[in-house]
Amino acid sequence: MRTELDRAVGTPSQQALTAVPRELAERMRPHLGQMVRDMIVEIQRAVPAYRQPLEGKFGEMLIGGVQTAIEECYDTIGTSPALRPDWLQFFRYSGKVEFLEGRTMDSLQTAVRIGGRVAWRHLSTAGRALGIEPDTLFAAADAIFAYVDELSAVAVEGYTEAQARAGGALERRRQQLLKMILAKPQVPRETIAELAVATDWTLPDQLAVIALEYRDDQHQLPATALGPEVLVDLESAEPCLVVAAPEIHVPRLAAELRGRRAAIGPISPLPDARHSLRCARTALTMVQRGALPQQPITWCRDHLSTLLLLSDEFLAAQLVRRALAPFEELTEKQRDRLTATLHVWLGTSGSINDIAGKLDIHPQTVRYRIHQLTELLGDRLNNPAERLNLEIALRARQLLDPR
């Protein structure tokens, strides 16, 4: 992109126009009014977006743009190559207006090219009638089309600048929408719906929240690559996404994560979105700790019992301490052997031989260990509630301290 300093010392179009004799501009000046009218007619005929009455802001911009372009072009012929700041400002502003009015940049660029062709047609016709040398006309043609390129470039700058600003504003509003959905206390649905409309995001009845593993380079995950249906927060220390249908987005997400792990919370009604996020973050922590399988994407729905068990680690640790207290006096090796046997015994209610097969030990060893367990735990082994506590405690111990 050219800077203001670059343009101050002359662009290709300005240098080409300077090479054209000033006499040509003076002899063509009486024809400029008709040239403006012809350009507007041709532009409106060729560009559907401009086929509207020449009234209000639209008429002011189209007529003013054509007049300004022609005047700048002819004022520059045979003179200094420096571009006027007001000329730069006007056409950069024209590009901004095109974006804000919802038109594509193609409309403006097509109009500029048509203007260049009309200008050349007038110039060549009038030039021949005035007896202007062909070499002079050819030089003028080169200058006109270089000027068209320069004008388009300035307008594109304005369009791109407006587009970038709008994109940044939209992204900020979408981040605000995400935070509103996950807010505690809960934000009224009507308020969320209003912001969703403003951000062109369809508010679903149910959604899921995806927790992403934090990394220093997380900003390199392009928000737009995940699609407009995904709300993205990559700014916080606990980045996350909000999606209505995670199954649709998981393949694309997996491709964009580049080794970063993610956990997908349960699909839930809008008011429960923050609970989906809490589950997803818990699952991600469990993956990092080794309590859940090491994989790029973890679905909470596949580990609900584990997440329930660890939803309050303090209580889980209390249960482990109380239920497994009789094992504390044993050596670590003894404790591991007996708790492993107890876990299989409680989980299978199988015969001695079944337990021996699962543990890959001799049945007599199983009988000995069960005898030890009976001495340690007594009547608790015959109490259904205590058996449940023991089974939960064994699983919680394994999850809290995976080895």
Residue pairs with C-beta under 8 A, 6 or more apart in sequence:
1 157
2 11
2 153
4 85
4 88
7 14
7 82
7 83
7 88
8 82
8 83
9 81
9 82
10 18
10 81
10 82
11 81
11 83
11 146
11 150
12 146
12 149
12 150
13 143
13 146
13 147
13 148
13 149
13 150
13 151
14 76
14 81
14 82
14 83
14 147
14 150
15 81
16 139
16 142
16 143
16 146
16 147
17 73
17 76
17 77
17 78
17 81
17 143
17 146
17 147
18 76
18 77
18 78
18 79
18 80
18 81
19 139
19 143
20 77
20 78
20 136
20 139
20 140
20 143
21 77
21 78
21 136
22 77
22 78
22 79
23 78
24 77
24 78
24 127
24 132
24 136
24 140
25 74
25 75
25 77
25 78
27 126
27 130
27 132
28 74
28 122
28 123
28 126
28 127
29 74
31 122
31 126
32 70
32 71
32 74
34 122
35 70
35 118
35 119
35 122
36 63
36 66
36 67
36 70
38 118
38 122
39 66
39 70
39 114
39 115
39 118
39 119
40 54
40 62
40 63
40 66
42 114
42 115
42 117
42 118
43 50
43 62
43 66
43 111
43 114
43 115
44 50
44 51
45 51
46 110
46 111
46 114
47 107
47 110
47 111
47 114
49 103
49 104
49 107
50 62
50 107
50 111
52 58
53 59
54 62
54 63
57 97
58 101
61 94
61 97
62 111
64 90
65 90
65 91
65 94
66 115
68 87
68 90
68 91
69 91
69 112
69 115
69 151
70 119
72 83
72 84
72 87
73 119
73 144
73 147
77 140
77 143
88 154
91 151
91 154
91 155
91 158
92 154
92 155
92 157
92 158
92 161
93 158
94 108
94 155
94 158
95 105
95 108
95 154
95 155
95 156
95 157
95 158
95 159
95 160
95 161
95 162
96 158
96 159
96 161
96 162
98 104
98 105
98 107
98 108
98 155
98 158
98 159
99 105
99 158
99 159
99 162
99 163
99 166
100 162
100 166
105 155
105 156
105 159
108 152
108 155
108 159
109 152
109 155
109 156
112 148
112 151
112 152
112 155
113 148
113 152
115 148
116 144
116 145
116 147
116 148
119 144
120 141
120 144
120 145
123 137
123 140
123 141
123 144
124 137
124 141
127 136
127 137
127 140
128 137
170 199
170 200
171 223
173 195
173 198
173 199
174 199
174 201
174 231
174 232
175 231
175 232
175 233
175 235
176 195
177 192
177 195
177 196
177 199
177 201
177 231
178 231
178 232
178 233
178 240
178 242
179 233
180 187
180 191
180 192
180 195
181 187
181 192
181 207
181 231
181 242
181 270
181 273
182 209
182 240
182 242
182 273
182 274
182 277
183 274
184 274
186 271
186 274
189 270
189 271
192 203
192 270
193 203
196 202
196 203
200 228
201 228
201 229
201 231
202 229
202 244
203 270
204 244
204 270
205 269
205 270
206 244
206 267
206 268
206 269
206 270
207 242
207 243
207 244
207 267
207 268
207 270
207 273
207 276
208 242
208 243
208 244
208 246
208 264
208 265
208 266
208 267
208 268
208 276
208 280
209 240
209 241
209 242
209 265
209 273
209 274
209 276
209 277
209 280
210 240
210 241
210 242
210 243
210 246
210 253
210 262
210 263
210 264
210 265
210 280
211 238
211 239
211 240
211 262
211 263
211 265
211 277
211 280
211 281
211 283
211 284
212 218
212 221
212 234
212 239
212 240
212 241
212 257
212 260
212 261
212 262
212 284
213 260
213 261
213 262
213 284
213 288
214 237
214 238
214 239
215 260
218 234
218 239
218 260
219 234
220 258
221 234
221 256
221 257
221 258
221 260
222 256
223 230
223 232
223 234
225 252
225 256
226 232
226 241
226 249
226 252
226 253
226 256
227 249
227 252
229 243
229 244
229 245
229 248
229 249
230 241
230 242
230 243
230 249
231 241
231 242
231 243
232 241
233 239
233 240
233 241
238 281
240 277
240 280
241 249
241 253
242 273
243 249
246 264
246 267
250 264
250 297
253 262
253 297
254 296
254 297
257 296
257 297
259 296
260 296
261 284
261 287
261 288
261 295
261 296
261 297
261 298
262 284
262 296
262 297
262 298
263 280
263 281
263 283
263 284
263 287
263 297
263 298
263 299
263 300
264 280
264 297
264 298
264 299
264 300
264 301
265 275
265 276
265 277
265 278
265 279
265 280
265 283
265 300
266 275
266 276
266 279
266 300
266 301
266 304
267 276
267 301
268 275
268 276
276 300
279 300
279 307
280 300
282 307
282 310
282 311
283 292
283 298
283 300
283 303
283 307
284 298
286 292
286 303
286 306
286 307
286 310
286 399
287 293
287 294
287 295
287 298
289 402
290 402
291 306
291 310
291 398
291 399
291 400
291 402
292 298
292 303
292 306
300 307
306 399
309 316
309 392
309 395
309 396
309 399
310 316
310 396
310 399
310 400
313 400
316 396
316 399
316 400
317 396
317 400
319 389
319 392
319 393
319 396
320 393
320 396
320 397
320 400
322 389
322 393
323 386
323 389
323 390
323 392
323 393
324 339
324 390
324 393
324 394
324 397
326 376
326 377
327 335
327 338
327 339
327 376
328 335
330 338
337 369
338 369
338 372
338 373
338 376
339 394
339 397
340 359
341 355
341 359
341 366
341 369
341 370
341 373
342 373
342 390
342 394
343 391
343 394
343 395
344 350
344 355
344 358
344 359
345 355
345 370
345 373
346 387
346 390
346 391
346 394
347 391
348 354
348 355
348 358
350 358
352 363
352 366
352 367
352 370
353 363
355 366
356 362
356 363
356 365
356 366
359 366
373 381
374 381
377 390
380 386
380 387
380 390
381 387
